[in-house]
Structure formats: C-alpha cells, structure tokens
Amino acid sequence: AVQMLAPSLAKFGPLGVKEFEVFDLPYIFPSKEVLRSVTEGPIGMGLLKKLETKGIIGLAYWDNGFKILSANKPLKSPADVKGLKMRIQSSKVLKKKKKK
C-alpha cells in the first residue's frame, strides 16, 4: 500500500474530486501569495477533507510552481505553439485549454 506521495493536483479530478480542477485554470491565481492564502486557508483545507471519501488523507499542498510550456524550439508567443503536440497531465480542464 502507498503510505505517502506528492501527486499533482490534476490527479484528483479524474479520481472523482472535481473541485481540484480549479487549480488547472489558467491565471486564476495572480501570485503565489494568493495561491497560498487559498490552499492554506479554509478553502484549501475543505478540499483536502474531500479526499477522505477516496481513502486519501491530504496533509498539505506541494508548491510545484505555475505551469510552463517547453519545446525543442523557443516559445515566445502563442503562435510558436501552433501545430506542436504537447504532453499534458490527465485533466479535462488542461485538455480543453490546450485544444484552443
């Protein structure tokens, strides 16, 4: 049995705790300070509590930084991404965002 791990928050949506998909929305948090105030406050603690129905005890949030894009060429504008295949985490939100 797994006793401890630090998964991406995108993993919890497909697990059945859809509220975690909010963390995949682009630009929803204007700074790391705002992100921390949400994850360390009542909202974040409430989300961790929802994991218990899935047999998971959420202890804290792991700050993995904001999402970035990388490729074998410079990406300086949205046009530079057009036509590239991008690998993303399992997330309906990310999938819809990348299709645009």
KAPE-V112834 format. One record per pair of residues at least 4 apart in sequence whose C-alpha atoms are under 6 Angstrom apart, sorted by the first residue. I is the first residue (numbers start at 1). GAP is how many residues later the second one is. If there is no record, write none. Layout:
i->I gap->GAP
i->I gap->GAP
This chain:
i->10 gap->81
i->12 gap->5
i->13 gap->4
i->13 gap->5
i->13 gap->7
i->13 gap->8
i->29 gap->6
i->36 gap->4
i->37 gap->4
i->38 gap->5
i->38 gap->6
i->39 gap->5
i->40 gap->4
i->42 gap->4
i->48 gap->10
i->51 gap->5
i->52 gap->4
i->52 gap->5
i->75 gap->5
